[in-house]
Amino acid sequence: MAKEKPRTKVVPSSGNVFADLGITNAEEKQTKVRLAFAINQIIANKRLSQASAARSLEVNQPKISALRNYQLEGFSVERLMNFLTALDRDVEIVIRPKAKSRKTARILVTAA
């Protein structure tokens, strides 16, 4: 008779992997990652080298390398939003009441 495998408990995601892992400042970290993802997509779609992206964003090339590797400790949310406007993207911030179905309010970043 075959041994029965132990059951793994499956827990649904909150939608924020950082919060699910219990990391502090989870909302800010997720916001930074989503902004960086949008920036990296734009740079890739424009086929910019790291050097030319650095010139466009008025930073040095190692900052672009850090951004591409999602090493975001040295970047504020505001700075990342400024990078998006430097890349000819509008950034909209919409404030509204939280959904009653959620316990806490959230920060959500979506790219169009």
PLY file of the C-alpha trace (Angstrom):
ply
format ascii 1.0
element vertex 112
property float x
property float y
property float z
element edge 111
property int vertex1
property int vertex2
end_header
0.00 0.00 0.00
1.33 3.46 -0.94
2.12 5.95 1.79
-0.19 8.91 1.98
1.57 12.26 1.49
1.12 14.81 4.25
-1.33 17.52 3.26
0.07 20.98 2.69
-2.03 23.81 4.01
-2.85 26.28 1.26
-3.43 29.85 2.35
-4.89 32.34 -0.14
-2.72 35.35 -0.93
-3.62 38.79 0.33
-2.47 40.17 -3.02
0.76 41.47 -1.47
3.53 38.89 -1.26
5.50 41.11 1.13
2.58 41.23 3.58
2.06 37.49 3.19
5.70 36.96 4.20
5.32 39.30 7.19
7.81 41.86 5.88
7.63 45.35 7.37
6.55 48.21 5.10
4.89 45.68 2.79
2.66 48.23 1.03
5.62 50.51 0.26
7.74 47.60 -0.99
4.99 46.36 -3.28
4.41 49.89 -4.60
8.11 50.30 -5.36
8.27 46.94 -7.15
5.26 47.74 -9.31
6.65 51.18 -10.20
10.07 49.67 -10.97
8.43 46.99 -13.11
6.67 49.69 -15.16
9.92 51.65 -15.53
11.84 48.54 -16.59
9.17 47.67 -19.17
9.31 51.18 -20.65
13.12 51.10 -20.82
12.99 47.67 -22.50
10.24 48.72 -24.95
12.24 51.82 -25.91
15.32 49.58 -26.24
17.38 51.96 -24.13
20.78 50.88 -22.92
21.49 51.34 -19.24
23.70 54.32 -20.10
21.05 56.07 -22.20
18.35 55.30 -19.62
20.63 56.81 -16.96
20.99 60.00 -19.04
17.21 60.21 -19.54
16.56 59.77 -15.82
19.53 61.94 -14.76
21.15 59.23 -12.65
24.30 57.17 -13.02
24.35 53.79 -14.74
24.72 51.78 -11.51
21.36 53.19 -10.36
19.75 51.82 -13.53
21.41 48.46 -12.88
20.01 48.45 -9.33
16.57 49.37 -10.68
16.70 46.59 -13.28
17.61 44.11 -10.53
14.86 45.41 -8.22
17.36 46.53 -5.59
15.09 49.38 -4.55
16.39 50.37 -1.11
17.87 53.62 -2.46
14.70 54.68 -4.30
11.68 56.43 -2.84
8.20 56.05 -4.30
8.34 59.72 -5.28
11.62 59.26 -7.13
10.26 56.26 -9.04
7.19 58.28 -10.03
9.48 61.07 -11.24
11.34 58.51 -13.38
8.02 57.59 -14.98
7.26 61.21 -15.85
10.80 61.57 -17.25
9.92 58.60 -19.48
6.86 60.49 -20.80
4.29 58.71 -18.66
1.52 60.33 -16.65
1.18 59.17 -13.07
-2.27 59.46 -11.49
-3.00 59.08 -7.81
-6.63 58.34 -6.97
-7.85 58.47 -3.38
-11.14 56.79 -2.49
-12.79 55.08 0.46
-11.62 51.50 1.00
-13.93 48.67 0.07
-16.05 47.50 3.00
-15.08 43.92 2.17
-11.45 44.61 3.15
-10.21 45.02 6.72
-7.53 47.58 5.88
-6.97 50.20 3.20
-4.29 49.57 0.60
-2.04 51.21 -1.95
-2.51 49.90 -5.47
-0.31 50.61 -8.47
-1.48 49.60 -11.92
0.16 50.27 -15.25
-1.93 50.97 -18.31
0 1
1 2
2 3
3 4
4 5
5 6
6 7
7 8
8 9
9 10
10 11
11 12
12 13
13 14
14 15
15 16
16 17
17 18
18 19
19 20
20 21
21 22
22 23
23 24
24 25
25 26
26 27
27 28
28 29
29 30
30 31
31 32
32 33
33 34
34 35
35 36
36 37
37 38
38 39
39 40
40 41
41 42
42 43
43 44
44 45
45 46
46 47
47 48
48 49
49 50
50 51
51 52
52 53
53 54
54 55
55 56
56 57
57 58
58 59
59 60
60 61
61 62
62 63
63 64
64 65
65 66
66 67
67 68
68 69
69 70
70 71
71 72
72 73
73 74
74 75
75 76
76 77
77 78
78 79
79 80
80 81
81 82
82 83
83 84
84 85
85 86
86 87
87 88
88 89
89 90
90 91
91 92
92 93
93 94
94 95
95 96
96 97
97 98
98 99
99 100
100 101
101 102
102 103
103 104
104 105
105 106
106 107
107 108
108 109
109 110
110 111
